[in-house]
Amino acid sequence: MSFKKRLKQNIPQGFIPSLLYLGKWILLCGVVGLLAGSASAVFLIALEWATDWRESHLWIIALLPLGGLVIGLVYHYFGQSVVKGNNQILEEFQSPKKIIPLKMAPLVLLSTVVTHLFGGSAGREGTAIQMGGAIADQFTKIFNLKAEDRKILLVTGVSAGFASIFGTPLAGAVFALEVFVVGRMRYDAIIPSFLAAVFANEAAHLWPIHHTHYAILLCPIYGLLSCCGPYWLEFVLA
């Protein structure tokens, strides 16, 4: 009996397809994590430059309206298809229509950096989510993914973006699992979400960046009294 025939007899039915499916997702998570993590690193480097330049040229804050005008014009002429931002990613998850344009990533990166350069206020997480989601969705067509697999792919993109921008893979993975459907979790996306978050975080640290560390100065102590005290007081007063 040939080795090939013996191998077919000893391998359980469905094992090879399952192995290939698993390999596909490991590859997808790795590539999405690498690209999203690198995008977050470039964003952090640009953001640090913009902040340092603004701090040494404070007069530029007076030109904040000009910065807003530039961003508005850029989106008006080049970004009409991605103007919805984070909501567009959520909408594509809920009601898939078309692949998210890749230009969402550079446009949101540019607009956020310009906002910070002129002294405006813009969060990092929204930028990272849009970049991660847009980058991840490009592989929907490349791998010819079905609707349900595309949803998992979008989860990995958001997870990778959030994890790499803050250096928090666990938080990024959990956030991505919960953000698309409030009150429900995509259990089939747990492993891809965590894999993409870890890959993205490691990819970001390959670049010369540093994440902001937030110290917890006060940690409340929870006990029976602290948990039940308010309810006891309510019953007494009632």
Residue frames as a rotation matrix with the C-alpha (Angstrom) as fourth column:
MET 1
0.581 0.814 0.000 0.00
0.814 -0.581 0.000 0.00
0.000 0.000 -1.000 0.00
SER 2
-0.134 -0.643 0.754 1.38
0.581 -0.667 -0.466 3.39
0.803 0.375 0.463 -0.95
PHE 3
-0.800 -0.249 -0.546 2.07
0.596 -0.444 -0.670 6.07
-0.076 -0.861 0.503 1.62
LYS 4
-0.862 0.496 0.104 -0.58
-0.434 -0.829 0.351 8.31
0.260 0.258 0.931 0.07
LYS 5
-0.057 0.881 -0.470 -3.32
-0.165 0.456 0.875 5.66
0.985 0.127 0.119 0.42
ARG 6
-0.206 -0.101 -0.973 -2.23
0.837 0.496 -0.229 4.78
0.506 -0.862 -0.017 3.95
LEU 7
-0.973 -0.185 -0.136 -2.29
0.228 -0.854 -0.467 8.47
-0.030 -0.486 0.874 4.87
LYS 8
-0.550 0.832 0.076 -5.83
-0.559 -0.434 0.707 8.84
0.621 0.346 0.704 3.54
GLN 9
0.076 0.585 -0.808 -7.00
0.264 0.769 0.582 5.86
0.962 -0.257 -0.096 5.59
ASN 10
-0.291 -0.316 -0.903 -5.47
0.919 0.169 -0.355 7.07
0.265 -0.934 0.241 8.85
ILE 11
-0.999 -0.042 0.028 -6.53
0.035 -0.975 -0.220 10.72
0.036 -0.219 0.975 8.61
PRO 12
-0.384 0.918 -0.097 -10.08
0.563 0.150 -0.813 11.36
-0.732 -0.367 -0.574 9.89
GLN 13
-0.175 0.419 0.891 -12.55
0.938 -0.205 0.281 12.61
0.300 0.884 -0.357 7.30
GLY 14
0.781 0.499 0.376 -12.68
0.421 -0.865 0.274 16.39
0.462 -0.056 -0.885 7.29
PHE 15
0.517 -0.641 -0.567 -9.32
0.640 -0.151 0.754 16.78
-0.569 -0.752 0.332 9.03
ILE 16
-0.454 -0.760 0.464 -7.49
0.872 -0.273 0.407 18.20
-0.183 0.589 0.787 6.02
PRO 17
0.020 0.511 0.859 -10.18
0.584 -0.703 0.405 20.81
0.811 0.494 -0.313 5.17
SER 18
0.909 0.320 -0.266 -10.26
0.387 -0.420 0.821 21.86
0.151 -0.849 -0.506 8.82
LEU 19
0.193 -0.932 -0.308 -6.49
0.755 -0.059 0.653 22.12
-0.627 -0.358 0.692 8.90
LEU 20
-0.489 -0.329 0.808 -6.48
0.830 -0.462 0.314 24.22
0.270 0.824 0.498 5.73
TYR 21
0.467 0.751 0.467 -9.22
0.466 -0.658 0.591 26.46
0.751 -0.058 -0.657 7.15
LEU 22
0.817 -0.232 -0.528 -7.23
0.479 -0.238 0.845 26.95
-0.322 -0.943 -0.084 10.35
GLY 23
-0.202 -0.970 0.132 -4.09
0.863 -0.113 0.493 27.69
-0.464 0.213 0.860 8.37
LYS 24
-0.136 0.241 0.961 -5.94
0.750 -0.608 0.259 30.24
0.647 0.756 -0.098 6.28
TRP 25
0.821 0.539 0.185 -7.06
0.280 -0.665 0.692 32.14
0.496 -0.517 -0.698 9.36
ILE 26
0.504 -0.739 -0.448 -3.64
0.614 -0.059 0.787 32.04
-0.608 -0.672 0.423 10.99
LEU 27
-0.439 -0.652 0.618 -2.21
0.897 -0.283 0.339 33.50
-0.046 0.703 0.709 7.78
LEU 28
0.172 0.607 0.776 -4.94
0.568 -0.705 0.426 36.14
0.805 0.368 -0.465 7.59
CYS 29
0.931 0.184 -0.314 -4.51
0.363 -0.406 0.838 37.14
0.026 -0.895 -0.445 11.23
GLY 30
0.146 -0.969 -0.201 -0.76
0.776 -0.014 0.631 37.36
-0.614 -0.248 0.749 10.78
VAL 31
-0.487 -0.320 0.812 -0.91
0.826 -0.471 0.310 39.52
0.283 0.822 0.494 7.66
VAL 32
0.449 0.729 0.516 -3.68
0.421 -0.682 0.597 41.76
0.788 -0.050 -0.614 9.00
GLY 33
0.833 -0.171 -0.526 -1.83
0.496 -0.189 0.848 42.11
-0.244 -0.967 -0.072 12.29
LEU 34
-0.183 -0.980 0.079 1.44
0.887 -0.130 0.443 42.95
-0.424 0.151 0.893 10.56
LEU 35
-0.434 0.047 0.900 -0.11
0.678 -0.640 0.361 45.59
0.593 0.767 0.246 8.30
ALA 36
0.618 0.739 0.268 -2.44
0.334 -0.556 0.761 47.12
0.712 -0.381 -0.590 10.90
GLY 37
0.663 -0.444 -0.602 0.31
0.656 -0.044 0.754 47.16
-0.361 -0.895 0.262 13.53
SER 38
-0.440 -0.853 0.281 2.70
0.879 -0.345 0.330 48.87
-0.184 0.392 0.901 11.12
ALA 39
-0.101 0.503 0.858 0.02
0.523 -0.707 0.476 51.40
0.846 0.497 -0.191 10.17
SER 40
0.874 0.424 -0.239 -0.55
0.399 -0.342 0.851 52.19
0.279 -0.838 -0.468 13.85
ALA 41
0.215 -0.888 -0.407 3.20
0.829 -0.054 0.557 52.60
-0.516 -0.457 0.725 14.36
VAL 42
-0.560 -0.364 0.744 3.47
0.758 -0.589 0.282 55.04
0.335 0.722 0.606 11.45
PHE 43
0.355 0.800 0.483 0.48
0.388 -0.596 0.702 56.91
0.850 -0.062 -0.523 12.87
LEU 44
0.816 -0.078 -0.573 2.06
0.561 -0.133 0.817 57.14
-0.140 -0.988 -0.065 16.33
ILE 45
-0.258 -0.966 -0.006 5.35
0.896 -0.242 0.371 58.39
-0.360 0.090 0.929 14.87
ALA 46
-0.443 0.170 0.880 3.53
0.569 -0.705 0.423 61.04
0.693 0.688 0.216 12.82
LEU 47
0.650 0.760 0.013 1.42
0.420 -0.373 0.827 61.99
0.633 -0.533 -0.562 15.83
GLU 48
0.463 -0.575 -0.674 4.49
0.777 -0.103 0.621 62.46
-0.427 -0.811 0.399 18.01
TRP 49
-0.599 -0.685 0.415 6.10
0.801 -0.511 0.312 64.64
-0.002 0.519 0.855 15.36
ALA 50
-0.079 0.667 0.741 2.95
0.453 -0.638 0.623 66.77
0.888 0.385 -0.251 15.01
THR 51
0.817 0.400 -0.415 2.68
0.523 -0.211 0.826 67.24
0.243 -0.892 -0.382 18.78
ASP 52
0.075 -0.885 -0.460 6.35
0.849 -0.185 0.495 68.19
-0.523 -0.428 0.737 19.18
TRP 53
-0.634 -0.309 0.709 6.19
0.705 -0.607 0.366 70.63
0.317 0.732 0.603 16.27
ARG 54
0.302 0.837 0.456 3.03
0.419 -0.546 0.726 72.27
0.856 -0.028 -0.516 17.63
GLU 55
0.737 -0.027 -0.676 4.51
0.669 -0.116 0.734 72.64
-0.098 -0.993 -0.067 21.11
SER 56
-0.274 -0.907 -0.321 7.49
0.734 -0.412 0.539 74.51
-0.621 -0.088 0.779 19.69
HIS 57
-0.960 0.070 0.272 5.33
0.145 -0.706 0.693 76.62
0.240 0.704 0.668 17.33
LEU 58
-0.584 0.761 -0.283 2.26
0.601 0.171 -0.780 77.49
-0.546 -0.626 -0.557 19.40
TRP 59
-0.591 0.345 -0.729 1.18
-0.487 -0.873 -0.018 80.16
-0.643 0.345 0.684 16.93
ILE 60
-0.923 0.193 -0.332 -0.14
-0.213 0.465 0.860 77.40
0.320 0.864 -0.388 14.66
ILE 61
-0.667 0.720 -0.190 -3.10
0.654 0.444 -0.612 76.88
-0.356 -0.533 -0.768 17.02
ALA 62
-0.334 0.527 -0.782 -4.55
-0.241 -0.849 -0.470 80.13
-0.911 0.032 0.410 15.66
LEU 63
-0.544 0.063 -0.836 -4.78
-0.839 -0.041 0.543 78.42
0.000 0.997 0.075 12.26
LEU 64
-0.756 0.282 0.591 -6.95
-0.017 0.894 -0.448 75.57
-0.654 -0.349 -0.671 13.54
PRO 65
0.338 0.929 -0.154 -9.91
-0.226 -0.079 -0.971 76.63
-0.914 0.363 0.183 11.33
LEU 66
0.163 -0.371 -0.914 -7.58
-0.984 -0.132 -0.122 76.41
-0.075 0.919 -0.386 8.33
GLY 67
-0.855 -0.491 0.166 -6.65
-0.495 0.869 0.016 72.86
-0.153 -0.068 -0.986 9.32
GLY 68
-0.315 0.838 0.446 -10.33
0.084 0.492 -0.866 71.97
-0.945 -0.236 -0.225 9.53
LEU 69
0.487 0.469 -0.737 -10.91
-0.628 -0.399 -0.668 73.46
-0.607 0.788 0.100 6.10
VAL 70
-0.361 -0.723 -0.588 -8.07
-0.931 0.315 0.184 71.41
0.053 0.614 -0.787 4.61
ILE 71
-0.877 0.064 0.475 -9.48
-0.095 0.948 -0.303 68.19
-0.470 -0.311 -0.826 6.10
GLY 72
0.073 0.997 0.001 -12.97
-0.054 0.005 -0.999 69.03
-0.996 0.073 0.055 4.86
LEU 73
0.352 -0.004 -0.936 -11.73
-0.882 -0.338 -0.330 69.71
-0.315 0.941 -0.122 1.34
VAL 74
-0.713 -0.683 -0.157 -9.70
-0.700 0.683 0.207 66.49
-0.034 0.258 -0.966 1.26
TYR 75
-0.696 0.511 0.504 -12.73
0.196 0.811 -0.552 64.41
-0.691 -0.286 -0.664 2.24
HIS 76
0.262 0.840 -0.475 -15.01
-0.312 -0.392 -0.865 66.36
-0.913 0.375 0.160 -0.09
TYR 77
0.351 -0.187 -0.918 -12.88
-0.932 -0.168 -0.322 65.72
-0.094 0.968 -0.233 -3.17
PHE 78
-0.385 -0.658 -0.647 -11.20
-0.704 0.663 -0.255 62.42
0.597 0.358 -0.718 -2.34
GLY 79
-0.987 -0.161 -0.009 -13.05
-0.107 0.698 -0.708 60.75
0.120 -0.697 -0.706 0.53
GLN 80
-0.279 0.958 0.069 -16.77
-0.940 -0.287 0.183 60.76
0.195 -0.014 0.981 -0.19
SER 81
0.246 0.380 -0.892 -16.81
-0.353 0.892 0.283 56.96
0.903 0.245 0.353 -0.21
VAL 82
-0.209 -0.385 -0.899 -15.28
0.673 0.610 -0.418 56.74
0.710 -0.692 0.132 3.28
VAL 83
-0.465 -0.005 0.885 -16.72
-0.285 -0.946 -0.156 59.81
0.838 -0.325 0.438 4.95
LYS 84
0.605 0.795 0.046 -18.81
-0.333 0.201 0.921 57.75
0.723 -0.573 0.386 7.42
GLY 85
-0.231 -0.837 0.496 -15.67
-0.848 -0.076 -0.524 56.52
0.477 -0.542 -0.692 9.18
ASN 86
-0.902 -0.172 0.397 -16.28
-0.391 0.718 -0.576 54.11
-0.186 -0.674 -0.715 12.05
ASN 87
-0.032 0.981 0.190 -19.99
-0.554 0.141 -0.821 53.89
-0.832 -0.132 0.539 11.27
GLN 88
0.294 0.098 -0.951 -19.16
-0.942 0.197 -0.271 52.60
0.161 0.976 0.150 7.81
ILE 89
-0.726 -0.604 -0.329 -17.28
-0.510 0.794 -0.332 49.65
0.462 -0.073 -0.884 9.28
LEU 90
-0.739 0.526 0.421 -20.19
-0.234 0.386 -0.892 48.88
-0.632 -0.758 -0.163 11.61
GLU 91
0.227 0.875 -0.428 -22.68
-0.761 -0.115 -0.638 49.16
-0.607 0.471 0.640 8.74
GLU 92
-0.039 -0.318 -0.947 -20.66
-0.877 0.466 -0.120 46.82
0.479 0.826 -0.297 6.54
PHE 93
-0.958 -0.265 0.112 -20.66
-0.282 0.786 -0.550 44.30
0.058 -0.559 -0.827 9.37
GLN 94
-0.446 0.866 0.226 -24.42
-0.196 0.151 -0.969 44.53
-0.873 -0.477 0.102 9.87
SER 95
0.693 0.704 0.157 -25.46
0.082 0.140 -0.987 44.91
-0.717 0.696 0.039 6.22
PRO 96
-0.310 -0.934 0.179 -22.62
0.302 0.082 0.950 44.02
-0.901 0.349 0.256 3.84
LYS 97
0.794 0.549 -0.262 -22.68
-0.035 -0.389 -0.921 45.94
-0.607 0.740 -0.289 0.57
LYS 98
0.816 -0.576 0.045 -19.17
0.078 0.033 -0.996 46.50
0.573 0.817 0.072 -0.77
ILE 99
0.207 -0.849 -0.486 -15.53
0.938 0.314 -0.148 46.31
0.278 -0.425 0.862 0.25
ILE 100
0.804 -0.005 -0.595 -14.37
0.309 -0.851 0.425 49.23
-0.508 -0.525 -0.683 2.38
PRO 101
0.821 -0.512 0.252 -12.06
0.084 -0.327 -0.941 51.38
0.564 0.794 -0.225 0.21
LEU 102
0.266 -0.823 -0.503 -8.43
0.937 0.344 -0.068 51.14
0.228 -0.453 0.862 1.26
LYS 103
-0.345 -0.441 0.829 -8.08
0.356 -0.878 -0.319 54.92
0.869 0.185 0.460 1.06
MET 104
0.773 0.621 0.130 -9.97
0.066 -0.283 0.957 55.15
0.631 -0.731 -0.260 4.34
ALA 105
0.581 -0.599 -0.552 -6.70
0.811 0.369 0.454 54.29
-0.068 -0.711 0.700 6.11
PRO 106
-0.497 -0.848 0.186 -4.41
0.852 -0.517 -0.079 57.07
0.164 0.120 0.979 4.76
LEU 107
-0.162 0.496 0.853 -7.20
0.183 -0.834 0.520 59.66
0.970 0.240 0.045 4.82
VAL 108
0.854 0.511 -0.097 -8.08
0.171 -0.099 0.980 59.13
0.491 -0.854 -0.171 8.47
LEU 109
0.260 -0.854 -0.451 -4.38
0.954 0.156 0.255 59.03
-0.148 -0.497 0.855 9.39
LEU 110
-0.562 -0.490 0.667 -3.75
0.663 -0.749 0.009 62.31
0.495 0.446 0.745 7.58
SER 111
0.161 0.726 0.669 -6.81
0.056 -0.683 0.728 64.06
0.985 -0.080 -0.151 9.01
THR 112
0.865 0.147 -0.480 -6.01
0.456 0.169 0.874 63.04
0.210 -0.975 0.079 12.59
VAL 113
-0.080 -0.972 -0.221 -2.37
0.987 -0.108 0.121 64.12
-0.141 -0.209 0.968 12.33
VAL 114
-0.504 -0.042 0.862 -3.41
0.424 -0.882 0.205 67.47
0.752 0.469 0.463 10.81
THR 115
0.589 0.792 0.164 -5.96
0.165 -0.316 0.934 67.94
0.791 -0.523 -0.316 13.61
HIS 116
0.687 -0.403 -0.605 -3.29
0.703 0.157 0.694 67.40
-0.185 -0.902 0.391 16.28
LEU 117
-0.336 -0.867 0.369 -0.80
0.926 -0.375 -0.037 69.57
0.170 0.329 0.929 14.40
PHE 118
-0.410 0.260 0.874 -3.17
0.118 -0.935 0.334 72.55
0.904 0.240 0.353 14.56
GLY 119
-0.932 -0.067 0.356 -4.11
-0.328 -0.263 -0.907 71.90
0.155 -0.962 0.223 18.19
GLY 120
-0.014 0.993 -0.118 -7.42
-0.832 0.054 0.552 70.15
0.554 0.106 0.826 17.64
SER 121
-0.360 -0.008 0.933 -8.80
-0.747 0.602 -0.284 67.22
-0.559 -0.799 -0.222 19.59
ALA 122
0.392 0.446 -0.804 -9.06
-0.813 0.578 -0.076 63.80
0.431 0.683 0.589 17.95
GLY 123
0.517 -0.124 0.847 -8.84
-0.609 0.642 0.466 60.36
-0.602 -0.757 0.256 19.53
ARG 124
-0.513 -0.808 -0.289 -6.44
-0.821 0.363 0.442 57.64
-0.252 0.464 -0.849 18.46
GLU 125
-0.543 0.256 0.800 -8.79
-0.017 0.949 -0.316 54.71
-0.840 -0.185 -0.510 18.73
GLY 126
0.564 0.818 -0.117 -11.12
-0.099 -0.074 -0.992 55.84
-0.820 0.571 0.039 15.93
THR 127
0.332 -0.551 -0.765 -8.19
-0.937 -0.289 -0.198 56.26
-0.112 0.783 -0.612 13.57
ALA 128
-0.690 -0.666 0.283 -6.75
-0.654 0.741 0.149 52.86
-0.309 -0.082 -0.947 14.45
ILE 129
-0.180 0.722 0.669 -10.12
0.066 0.687 -0.724 51.13
-0.982 -0.086 -0.171 14.04
GLN 130
0.746 0.481 -0.460 -10.69
-0.365 -0.281 -0.887 52.65
-0.556 0.830 -0.034 10.60
MET 131
-0.006 -0.833 -0.554 -7.18
-1.000 0.011 -0.006 51.79
0.011 0.554 -0.833 9.43
GLY 132
-0.745 -0.299 0.597 -7.41
-0.419 0.905 -0.069 48.23
-0.519 -0.302 -0.800 10.75
GLY 133
0.107 0.899 0.425 -10.88
0.052 0.422 -0.905 47.65
-0.993 0.118 -0.001 9.33
ALA 134
0.699 0.139 -0.701 -10.03
-0.618 -0.377 -0.690 49.06
-0.360 0.916 -0.177 5.89
ILE 135
-0.315 -0.904 -0.290 -6.80
-0.949 0.294 0.115 47.08
-0.019 0.312 -0.950 5.65
ALA 136
-0.648 0.080 0.757 -8.43
-0.220 0.932 -0.287 43.83
-0.729 -0.353 -0.586 6.76
ASP 137
0.340 0.935 0.104 -11.38
-0.139 0.160 -0.977 44.12
-0.930 0.318 0.185 4.38
GLN 138
0.139 -0.360 -0.923 -9.08
-0.971 -0.231 -0.057 44.15
-0.192 0.904 -0.381 1.35
PHE 139
-0.844 -0.528 0.089 -8.47
-0.514 0.846 0.142 40.43
-0.150 0.074 -0.986 1.92
THR 140
-0.032 0.917 0.397 -12.17
-0.301 0.370 -0.879 39.67
-0.953 -0.148 0.264 1.54
LYS 141
0.757 0.309 -0.576 -11.81
-0.606 0.002 -0.796 39.75
-0.245 0.951 0.189 -2.24
ILE 142
-0.154 -0.922 -0.356 -8.32
-0.964 0.220 -0.152 38.26
0.219 0.319 -0.922 -2.32
PHE 143
-0.926 -0.200 0.321 -9.41
-0.310 0.888 -0.340 35.15
-0.217 -0.415 -0.884 -0.38
ASN 144
-0.532 0.795 -0.292 -12.97
-0.319 0.131 0.939 35.20
0.785 0.592 0.184 -1.79
LEU 145
-0.993 0.094 -0.078 -14.46
0.105 0.330 -0.938 35.11
-0.062 -0.939 -0.337 1.70
LYS 146
-0.251 0.968 0.006 -18.12
0.691 0.175 0.701 34.48
0.677 0.180 -0.713 2.37
ALA 147
0.253 0.459 0.852 -20.29
-0.129 -0.857 0.500 36.93
0.959 -0.236 -0.158 4.33
GLU 148
0.982 0.165 -0.092 -19.78
0.057 0.205 0.977 35.27
0.180 -0.965 0.192 7.72
ASP 149
0.302 -0.945 -0.125 -16.03
0.951 0.290 0.108 34.96
-0.066 -0.152 0.986 7.23
ARG 150
-0.162 -0.319 0.934 -15.90
0.474 -0.855 -0.210 38.60
0.866 0.409 0.289 6.19
LYS 151
0.741 0.480 0.469 -17.48
-0.190 -0.520 0.833 39.56
0.644 -0.706 -0.294 9.50
ILE 152
0.813 -0.518 -0.265 -14.75
0.522 0.448 0.726 37.68
-0.257 -0.729 0.635 11.35
LEU 153
-0.036 -0.860 0.509 -12.17
0.949 -0.190 -0.253 39.42
0.315 0.474 0.822 9.18
LEU 154
0.194 0.180 0.964 -13.55
0.048 -0.984 0.174 42.84
0.980 0.012 -0.199 10.13
VAL 155
0.990 0.138 0.004 -13.35
-0.009 0.041 0.999 41.82
0.138 -0.990 0.042 13.78
THR 156
0.426 -0.901 -0.086 -9.67
0.879 0.390 0.274 40.95
-0.213 -0.192 0.958 13.34
GLY 157
-0.103 -0.452 0.886 -9.01
0.668 -0.691 -0.275 44.32
0.737 0.563 0.373 11.68
VAL 158
0.560 0.385 0.733 -10.60
-0.255 -0.762 0.595 46.29
0.788 -0.520 -0.329 14.50
SER 159
0.960 -0.227 -0.166 -8.84
0.256 0.463 0.849 44.12
-0.116 -0.857 0.502 17.07
ALA 160
0.177 -0.957 0.229 -5.46
0.980 0.149 -0.135 44.63
0.095 0.248 0.964 15.40
GLY 161
-0.009 -0.139 0.990 -5.93
0.330 -0.935 -0.129 48.37
0.944 0.325 0.054 15.15
PHE 162
0.772 0.386 0.505 -7.06
-0.320 -0.451 0.833 48.89
0.550 -0.805 -0.225 18.74
ALA 163
0.877 -0.439 -0.195 -4.44
0.451 0.612 0.649 46.57
-0.166 -0.658 0.735 20.19
SER 164
0.076 -0.940 0.333 -1.50
0.975 0.001 -0.221 48.10
0.207 0.341 0.917 18.34
ILE 165
0.148 0.000 0.989 -2.42
0.189 -0.982 -0.028 51.74
0.971 0.191 -0.145 18.91
PHE 166
0.643 0.151 0.751 -2.50
-0.645 -0.421 0.637 51.34
0.412 -0.894 -0.174 22.71
GLY 167
-0.485 -0.846 -0.220 -0.22
-0.601 0.506 -0.618 48.33
0.635 -0.168 -0.754 23.16
THR 168
-0.462 0.444 0.767 -3.09
-0.715 0.324 -0.619 46.38
-0.524 -0.835 0.168 24.73
PRO 169
-0.823 0.088 -0.560 -3.75
-0.404 0.601 0.689 43.13
0.398 0.794 -0.460 22.83
LEU 170
-0.789 0.563 -0.244 -6.20
0.608 0.661 -0.439 41.74
-0.086 -0.495 -0.864 25.39
ALA 171
-0.304 0.683 -0.664 -8.29
0.091 -0.673 -0.734 44.92
-0.948 -0.284 0.142 25.46
GLY 172
-0.560 0.036 -0.828 -8.17
-0.766 -0.404 0.500 45.16
-0.316 0.914 0.253 21.67
ALA 173
-0.930 0.182 -0.318 -9.40
0.006 0.876 0.483 41.61
0.367 0.447 -0.816 21.20
VAL 174
-0.562 0.752 -0.345 -12.28
0.734 0.261 -0.627 41.97
-0.381 -0.606 -0.699 23.67
PHE 175
-0.382 0.389 -0.838 -13.26
-0.244 -0.917 -0.315 45.39
-0.892 0.085 0.445 22.29
ALA 176
-0.732 0.043 -0.680 -13.49
-0.681 -0.007 0.732 44.04
0.027 0.999 0.034 18.75
LEU 177
-0.882 0.401 -0.248 -15.60
0.376 0.916 0.143 41.08
0.284 0.033 -0.958 19.88
GLU 178
-0.365 0.756 -0.543 -18.14
0.785 -0.063 -0.616 43.34
-0.500 -0.652 -0.571 21.57
VAL 179
-0.674 0.023 -0.739 -18.28
-0.088 -0.995 0.049 46.53
-0.734 0.097 0.672 19.52
PHE 180
-0.947 0.259 -0.192 -20.16
-0.198 0.002 0.980 45.19
0.254 0.966 0.049 16.50
VAL 181
-0.031 0.956 -0.291 -23.14
0.150 0.292 0.945 43.76
0.988 -0.014 -0.153 18.37
VAL 182
-0.478 -0.138 0.868 -23.91
-0.710 -0.521 -0.474 45.40
0.517 -0.842 0.151 21.71
GLY 183
0.136 0.525 0.840 -24.62
-0.944 0.326 -0.051 42.85
-0.301 -0.786 0.540 24.42
ARG 184
0.954 0.152 0.259 -23.52
-0.071 0.952 -0.298 39.89
-0.292 0.266 0.919 22.30
MET 185
0.056 -0.996 -0.072 -20.15
-0.680 -0.091 0.727 38.38
-0.731 0.008 -0.683 21.53
ARG 186
0.640 0.054 -0.767 -18.96
-0.706 0.434 -0.559 36.68
0.303 0.899 0.316 18.36
TYR 187
0.556 -0.409 0.724 -17.66
-0.426 0.607 0.670 33.43
-0.714 -0.681 0.163 19.84
ASP 188
0.777 -0.256 0.575 -16.54
0.568 0.679 -0.465 32.17
-0.272 0.688 0.673 16.45
ALA 189
0.656 -0.533 0.535 -14.22
0.123 -0.624 -0.772 35.18
0.745 0.572 -0.344 16.19
ILE 190
0.960 -0.253 0.116 -12.53
-0.172 -0.211 0.962 34.82
-0.219 -0.944 -0.247 19.58
ILE 191
0.395 -0.866 0.306 -9.38
0.605 0.496 0.623 33.05
-0.692 -0.060 0.720 18.39
PRO 192
0.144 -0.355 0.924 -8.89
0.913 -0.312 -0.262 35.17
0.381 0.881 0.279 15.24
SER 193
0.814 0.226 0.535 -9.46
0.065 -0.951 0.303 38.33
0.577 -0.212 -0.789 17.26
PHE 194
0.846 -0.529 0.067 -6.82
-0.107 -0.045 0.993 37.42
-0.523 -0.847 -0.095 19.85
LEU 195
0.257 -0.776 0.576 -4.36
0.851 0.464 0.246 36.22
-0.458 0.427 0.780 17.21
ALA 196
0.334 -0.075 0.939 -4.67
0.702 -0.645 -0.301 39.44
0.629 0.760 -0.163 15.20
ALA 197
0.954 0.059 0.295 -4.30
-0.140 -0.781 0.609 41.54
0.267 -0.622 -0.736 18.35
VAL 198
0.638 -0.762 0.113 -1.10
0.199 0.304 0.932 39.76
-0.744 -0.572 0.345 19.39
PHE 199
0.121 -0.583 0.804 0.39
0.983 0.182 -0.015 39.90
-0.138 0.792 0.595 15.88
ALA 200
0.548 0.171 0.819 -0.45
0.461 -0.878 -0.125 43.59
0.698 0.446 -0.560 15.54
ASN 201
0.980 -0.182 0.081 0.98
-0.165 -0.513 0.843 44.50
-0.112 -0.839 -0.532 18.93
GLU 202
0.365 -0.893 0.264 4.23
0.482 0.424 0.767 42.69
-0.797 -0.152 0.585 18.19
ALA 203
0.169 -0.261 0.951 4.42
0.966 -0.147 -0.212 44.26
0.195 0.954 0.227 14.72
ALA 204
0.850 0.208 0.485 3.99
0.154 -0.977 0.148 47.75
0.504 -0.050 -0.862 16.16
HIS 205
0.841 -0.539 0.033 6.84
-0.156 -0.185 0.970 47.19
-0.517 -0.822 -0.240 18.61
LEU 206
0.288 -0.754 0.590 9.18
0.904 0.417 0.091 46.42
-0.314 0.507 0.802 15.72
TRP 207
0.316 -0.103 0.943 9.02
0.516 -0.816 -0.262 50.14
0.797 0.569 -0.205 14.99
PRO 208
-0.727 -0.652 -0.216 10.68
0.554 -0.372 -0.745 52.87
0.405 -0.661 0.631 17.12
ILE 209
-0.040 0.799 0.600 7.55
-0.214 -0.593 0.776 53.77
0.976 -0.097 0.195 19.07
HIS 210
-0.953 -0.102 -0.285 6.42
0.244 0.299 -0.923 53.90
0.179 -0.949 -0.260 22.68
HIS 211
-0.055 0.998 0.031 2.92
0.505 0.001 0.863 53.70
0.861 0.063 -0.504 24.08
THR 212
-0.281 0.068 0.957 1.54
-0.627 -0.768 -0.129 55.98
0.726 -0.637 0.258 26.75
HIS 213
-0.552 0.064 -0.831 1.39
0.540 0.787 -0.298 54.33
0.635 -0.614 -0.469 30.17
TYR 214
0.030 0.672 0.740 -1.49
-0.447 -0.653 0.611 55.29
0.894 -0.349 0.281 32.44
ALA 215
-0.884 -0.414 -0.218 -0.91
0.031 0.414 -0.910 54.80
0.467 -0.811 -0.353 36.16
ILE 216
0.238 0.951 -0.198 -3.84
0.278 0.129 0.952 53.69
0.931 -0.281 -0.234 38.31
LEU 217
-0.571 -0.525 0.631 -3.45
-0.341 -0.548 -0.764 55.88
0.746 -0.652 0.134 41.39
LEU 218
-0.515 0.476 0.713 -6.46
-0.792 0.056 -0.609 54.58
-0.330 -0.878 0.348 43.28
CYS 219
-0.663 0.301 -0.686 -7.86
-0.198 0.813 0.548 51.08
0.722 0.499 -0.479 43.14
PRO 220
0.013 0.747 0.665 -11.18
-0.943 -0.211 0.256 50.64
0.332 -0.631 0.702 45.02
ILE 221
-0.956 -0.285 0.068 -11.47
-0.286 0.858 -0.427 47.74
0.064 -0.427 -0.902 47.43
TYR 222
-0.114 0.962 -0.249 -14.61
-0.711 0.096 0.697 45.72
0.694 0.257 0.673 46.86
GLY 223
-0.993 -0.120 -0.008 -16.16
-0.079 0.694 -0.716 43.79
0.092 -0.710 -0.698 49.71
LEU 224
-0.461 0.873 -0.158 -19.52
0.852 0.485 0.197 42.65
0.249 -0.044 -0.967 50.99
LEU 225
-0.073 0.427 -0.902 -20.20
0.665 -0.653 -0.363 45.98
-0.744 -0.626 -0.236 52.69
SER 226
-0.649 -0.250 -0.719 -19.25
-0.243 -0.827 0.507 48.13
-0.721 0.504 0.475 49.71
CYS 227
-0.954 0.293 -0.062 -21.37
0.044 0.343 0.938 46.01
0.296 0.892 -0.340 47.36
CYS 228
-0.285 0.901 -0.328 -24.44
0.809 0.409 0.422 45.59
0.514 -0.145 -0.845 49.54
GLY 229
-0.687 -0.072 -0.723 -24.23
0.604 -0.610 -0.513 48.82
-0.404 -0.789 0.462 51.55
PRO 230
-0.922 0.341 -0.184 -26.11
-0.387 -0.830 0.402 51.04
-0.016 0.442 0.897 49.06
TYR 231
-0.388 0.819 -0.423 -28.95
-0.039 0.444 0.895 48.51
0.921 0.363 -0.141 48.76
TRP 232
-0.351 0.211 -0.912 -29.16
0.897 0.355 -0.263 48.15
0.268 -0.911 -0.314 52.56
LEU 233
-0.864 -0.015 -0.503 -29.39
0.218 -0.912 -0.348 51.93
-0.453 -0.411 0.791 52.91
GLU 234
-0.782 0.605 -0.149 -32.10
-0.436 -0.360 0.825 52.06
0.446 0.710 0.545 50.26
PHE 235
-0.235 0.703 -0.671 -34.18
0.453 0.690 0.565 49.45
0.860 -0.171 -0.480 52.10
VAL 236
-0.527 -0.017 -0.850 -33.76
0.839 -0.172 -0.516 51.30
-0.137 -0.985 0.105 55.41
LEU 237
-0.916 0.126 -0.380 -34.82
-0.130 -0.991 -0.017 54.64
-0.379 0.034 0.925 53.95
ALA 238
-0.643 0.728 -0.236 -37.74
-0.227 0.113 0.967 53.04
0.731 0.676 0.092 52.14
